[in-house]
Amino acid sequence: MSSGGEPVEGWGYPPAAFVAHYFGPDRRSLCGRWRYAGALGRTAVTKCRRCERLAARRAGEAAGEKRDDAGRGGGEPAGRGRSGPR
């Protein structure tokens, strides 16, 4: 619905932030810490690490890549190894 003007999502620098955050179409940062209605760009010099990781994952999913969750645990919760009270 944008006609070649300002990007709908991208990197922005909220006034009180020390680094750029990635904002989606709803104008919320991917890390969930910021809302921003200013200008957005395609690149940034210093980026929020969490936004950067989530933006890369989002771009991969948009490109049709599937995440490989193999090796991240067998579905068992982390903990003591035994369930139930002692």
C-alpha positions as a Markdown table, in Angstrom:
| # | Residue | x | y | z |
|---|---|---|---|---|
| 1 | Met | 0.0 | 0.0 | 0.0 |
| 2 | Ser | 3.0 | 2.2 | -0.1 |
| 3 | Ser | 3.6 | 3.6 | -3.5 |
| 4 | Gly | 7.3 | 3.8 | -3.7 |
| 5 | Gly | 7.6 | 6.3 | -0.8 |
| 6 | Glu | 8.9 | 5.6 | 2.7 |
| 7 | Pro | 9.4 | 1.9 | 3.5 |
| 8 | Val | 6.7 | 0.2 | 5.6 |
| 9 | Glu | 9.3 | -1.6 | 7.7 |
| 10 | Gly | 13.0 | -1.1 | 8.3 |
| 11 | Trp | 15.6 | 0.2 | 10.7 |
| 12 | Gly | 15.0 | 3.4 | 12.7 |
| 13 | Tyr | 16.6 | 5.3 | 15.4 |
| 14 | Pro | 14.1 | 6.3 | 18.2 |
| 15 | Pro | 15.3 | 9.5 | 19.9 |
| 16 | Ala | 16.2 | 7.9 | 23.2 |
| 17 | Ala | 17.8 | 4.8 | 21.8 |
| 18 | Phe | 21.5 | 4.3 | 21.5 |
| 19 | Val | 21.2 | 1.8 | 18.6 |
| 20 | Ala | 18.9 | 1.3 | 15.6 |
| 21 | His | 15.9 | -1.0 | 16.0 |
| 22 | Tyr | 14.0 | -2.9 | 13.3 |
| 23 | Phe | 10.3 | -1.8 | 13.0 |
| 24 | Gly | 7.6 | -3.8 | 11.4 |
| 25 | Pro | 4.4 | -2.5 | 9.7 |
| 26 | Asp | 2.8 | -2.0 | 13.1 |
| 27 | Arg | 5.6 | 0.4 | 14.0 |
| 28 | Arg | 6.8 | -1.8 | 16.9 |
| 29 | Ser | 10.4 | -3.0 | 17.2 |
| 30 | Leu | 11.0 | -6.7 | 16.8 |
| 31 | Cys | 12.6 | -6.8 | 20.2 |
| 32 | Gly | 9.4 | -5.3 | 21.7 |
| 33 | Arg | 11.1 | -2.4 | 23.4 |
| 34 | Trp | 10.2 | 0.5 | 21.2 |
| 35 | Arg | 7.4 | 2.1 | 19.2 |
| 36 | Tyr | 8.4 | 4.6 | 16.5 |
| 37 | Ala | 6.7 | 6.7 | 13.9 |
| 38 | Gly | 9.7 | 8.3 | 12.3 |
| 39 | Ala | 11.7 | 7.6 | 9.1 |
| 40 | Leu | 12.8 | 4.1 | 8.4 |
| 41 | Gly | 15.8 | 2.9 | 6.3 |
| 42 | Arg | 17.1 | -0.3 | 4.9 |
| 43 | Thr | 20.4 | -0.2 | 6.7 |
| 44 | Ala | 21.8 | 1.0 | 10.0 |
| 45 | Val | 25.3 | 1.4 | 11.4 |
| 46 | Thr | 24.7 | 0.2 | 15.0 |
| 47 | Lys | 21.9 | -2.3 | 15.5 |
| 48 | Cys | 20.0 | -3.9 | 18.4 |
| 49 | Arg | 21.3 | -7.5 | 18.5 |
| 50 | Arg | 17.9 | -8.9 | 19.2 |
| 51 | Cys | 16.2 | -7.0 | 16.4 |
| 52 | Glu | 19.1 | -8.0 | 14.0 |
| 53 | Arg | 18.7 | -11.7 | 14.9 |
| 54 | Leu | 14.9 | -11.6 | 14.5 |
| 55 | Ala | 15.0 | -9.6 | 11.3 |
| 56 | Ala | 17.4 | -12.2 | 9.8 |
| 57 | Arg | 15.1 | -15.0 | 10.9 |
| 58 | Arg | 12.1 | -13.1 | 9.4 |
| 59 | Ala | 13.9 | -12.6 | 6.1 |
| 60 | Gly | 14.8 | -16.3 | 6.0 |
| 61 | Glu | 11.2 | -17.3 | 6.5 |
| 62 | Ala | 10.1 | -14.9 | 3.8 |
| 63 | Ala | 12.6 | -16.5 | 1.4 |
| 64 | Gly | 11.1 | -19.9 | 2.1 |
| 65 | Glu | 13.9 | -21.3 | 4.3 |
| 66 | Lys | 12.8 | -23.7 | 7.0 |
| 67 | Arg | 14.5 | -23.6 | 10.4 |
| 68 | Asp | 16.3 | -26.6 | 11.5 |
| 69 | Asp | 15.6 | -27.2 | 15.1 |
| 70 | Ala | 17.4 | -30.5 | 15.3 |
| 71 | Gly | 19.8 | -30.8 | 18.2 |
| 72 | Arg | 18.0 | -28.3 | 20.4 |
| 73 | Gly | 16.7 | -30.8 | 22.9 |
| 74 | Gly | 14.3 | -33.7 | 22.7 |
| 75 | Gly | 11.3 | -31.9 | 24.0 |
| 76 | Glu | 12.2 | -32.6 | 27.7 |
| 77 | Pro | 12.2 | -29.5 | 29.9 |
| 78 | Ala | 15.6 | -28.5 | 31.3 |
| 79 | Gly | 15.9 | -29.2 | 35.0 |
| 80 | Arg | 17.0 | -31.8 | 37.5 |
| 81 | Gly | 16.4 | -34.9 | 35.4 |
| 82 | Arg | 13.6 | -36.3 | 37.6 |
| 83 | Ser | 10.1 | -35.2 | 37.6 |
| 84 | Gly | 8.0 | -34.7 | 40.6 |
| 85 | Pro | 8.7 | -33.8 | 44.2 |
| 86 | Arg | 11.4 | -35.5 | 46.2 |
